[in-house]
Amino acid sequence: MQQLPTPAWKEGASLGFIFTIYMTLIFSLQVRVMLQHVLEEKENKIVVTLLQQGMTESSYWLSWLATAGIKYGALVTVIVVVCRLVGIFKYSNVLVVLAFYLSFTCACASFVVMMSTIFSEARVGGGVGMLLYLVCSAPSFFLLDQGTNQGLILGVSLLAPTAFGAGNQLIQRLEEQGLGMTGATMFDASATESPVSFGALMIAMLVDAALYGVIGWYLQQVVPTDYGITLPPCFCCMR
């Protein structure tokens, strides 16, 4: 009889957990920096000045999204390439992993747009936004158990950081098996022994990006500000 009948320790499982935490922290810092910069322009009345000079709100946000796209795109490309070189993504298809990370950057950018409509102070908004991001990532660490319902996972994946964390864990599961995340395995939930597939999580993050963007646009219209005219909450139903 064993004195300590515990499961054998697996290096791959520990690596997947640590890697997920590390990626979560990296992107939480990026979200805070971008959100703080957006709110600094709002706090210093730069946005109001630009709008008074003829710039449209859509042009302003498109410029920020383009900036975020370039910055995040370069960041995730470096992350994926480095991880491939050091063997973290040894068996995975680089393009599949890159598409997953780019999907999350879209969700992060939309998350920043949404959060920027709620706060007016840069430091407070940046700190709270980062904290909220970390809280939203917490379910990913216990969501992929076999007993978890697929519908529940996809529902909780409306929190983009949760879908991102779960996706990173699925990548590491396949890396541990020597298969890697490829086009053949990304929609195969049985390959990762989880209730949901990697591809479904990636689609969920794209849905999150669109959803956060719509919520951000709506809040931009109804949240009171020092300048401009706000619309009633039910303006979408009014003629």
N, C-alpha and C positions, 0 to 999 in steps of 0.2 A: 504494500500500500504506500502511495506517495504521501510524503508529509505535507507538501504544498501542491495540491492538484490544480495548478493554474495552466491556462493555455500557453503554448510556446511563444516566445517573443519573436516578432517578425520585423525585420529592418524596414521592409517596404511600407508596412502599415504606419510605422512611426514617421517615416519620411513623408508620406502623404499628408499626415496630420500637421507636421511642422511646416511643410511647403504651403499648405492651405493658409495657415496662420500668417506666414511671411507675406504671401501675396495679398491677403486681406489688409495687412498693415501698410504695405506699399501703396495700395490704391486709396486707402483711407486718408493718407497724407496728401495724395494728389487731389482728392475731392476737397479737402480742407483748404489747400492753397488756392485752387480755382475759385471756390465759393467765396473765400475772403477777398480775392481780387475783384470779383464781380460786385461784392457788397461795398468795397472801398470806393468804386466808381459811383455807386448809388449814394453812399454816405457823403461824398465830396461834391455831390450835385453834378458830376460830369455827365451822367445820362441825361439829366434835364437840359443841360446846355446843348448837348448834341441834338436832342429832339427839337429844341427851340431854333436851332440853326438849319432845320429841315431834314434831319436824318429820321428815317422811320424806325419803329420798334423792331420790325422784322429784319431790317438791315443790321441793326445793332446786335440782335441775338444771333443772326447768321455769322457775323464777324467773330463773335465769341465761340460759336460752335466750330467754325473753321480753325480758330486758334487751338481749341481743345482737340480737334481731330488731328492736327499736325503734331501737337505735343504728345498726346496719348498714343498716336500711331507710331511715333518714333520710340516711345518708351516700351510699348509691348513688343515691338520688333526686336529691340535689344534684349528684352527679357527672354523671349522665345529662342533667339539665336544662342544666347549664353547658356540657357538651360539645355539646349541640344548639344552644345559643345562639351559641357561638363557631364553629360549622360543622364540628366533628369528626364528629358524627353527622348531617350535613346531609341525607342521603338515606334514612337508616335509620328504621324505625318505632320510636318511642320505647318503646312497650309491649313490643316484642320484645326490645330491648336491656335494658330494665329487668328483664324476666323472667329474662334470662340472668344479670344481676348479682345478682339476688335468689337465684337457684339457687346461685351461688357463695357467697353469705353463709351459706346453710344448711350448705354443706360446711365453711366456715371455723369455724362454731360447733361442729359435730360434731368437727372436728379438734382444737379446744381441749379439748373434753370428753375425747377420747381421750388427748391429751398430758398432761392434768392428773393422770391416774392413774399416770403413770410417775415424775413428779418430786414432790419435797416442798419444795424451796427455790424461792422465787419468782423471784429474779434469774437463777439458773442455768436454770430451766425456761423462763422467758420468752426468754432469749437463745438457748438450744438450739432451742426451738420455732420462733423466727423464722428461724434458720439452716436448719433442716430444711425449712421452707416455701420458702425461696429455692432450696435445692437441688432440691426437687421441681418447681419452675417451670422449671428449666433446659432440659429436653427440648423444651419448646414452641417454642424458637427455631430448631430444625432438624427438626421433626417433620412439617411440612406439605409436604415435597417430593413431587413427583409419583411418585417411585419407592418411596415408603414404603407398606407394606401397611396396608390399613384396619384389619385385626384388631390389628396392632401399635399403631396410634394409639389405638384404643379401649382396649387393654390398658394402655398407659402412662397413659391418661386416668383410671385408677384413682387417680393422683396428681392431685387436684383442681386445684392450681396450674398443672399442665401443660395441662389442659383449658381453664382460664380464659385462659391466655396464648394458646393456639392460637385460641380463639374470638375474642379481641380482634384477632388478626391477620386472621381471616376478615372481620370487620366492616370493617376498613380496606381490604382488597382490594376489597370491593364499593363502598366509598365512593370509591375511586380510579376505579372504572369508571362512577361516576355512577348506580349502581343502589341501593346501600344494603341493609342487612339488613332484610328484611320477612317477612311470613308466607309469601309466595310463594317466597322464596329461601332461607329458613332450613334447609329440608331438601333443597335442591338442591346437591349437592356439585360438579356441573359448573359452576355459576355462579361459584364461587370458585376453580375449577381446583385443587382439593385432593382427596385420597383420601377425606375424611370431611366430612360436612355439619355446619353450625353447630348444627342441632337435635340431632344425635347427641351432640355435645359437651355440650350443655346437659343432656340426659338423663343422660349419664355423670356429671355433677356431682351430680345428685340421687341417683344410685346411690351415689356416694362419700359423700354426707351420711348415708345410711342405713347404709352399711358402717362408717364411722367411729363412728357412734353405737353399733352393735352391738359393735364391738371395744372401745370405751370402757366399755360396760356389763360386758363379760366381764372386762376387766382390773380393773375396780372390785371384782369378786368374788374374784379370785385373787391380786392383788398384795398382799403383806404390808404392813400399816400398824401404827402404834403403838397404835391402838384398834380394837376390833371383832374379828370372827372372819372369817378368809379361808376360802374353799372350795378344794378340790383342783382342779387344772387341768382334769380331765375330769369335773367335776361335772354337766355337761350330759348326760352319758351314764349318770349314776347315778340310781337310784330313791330 
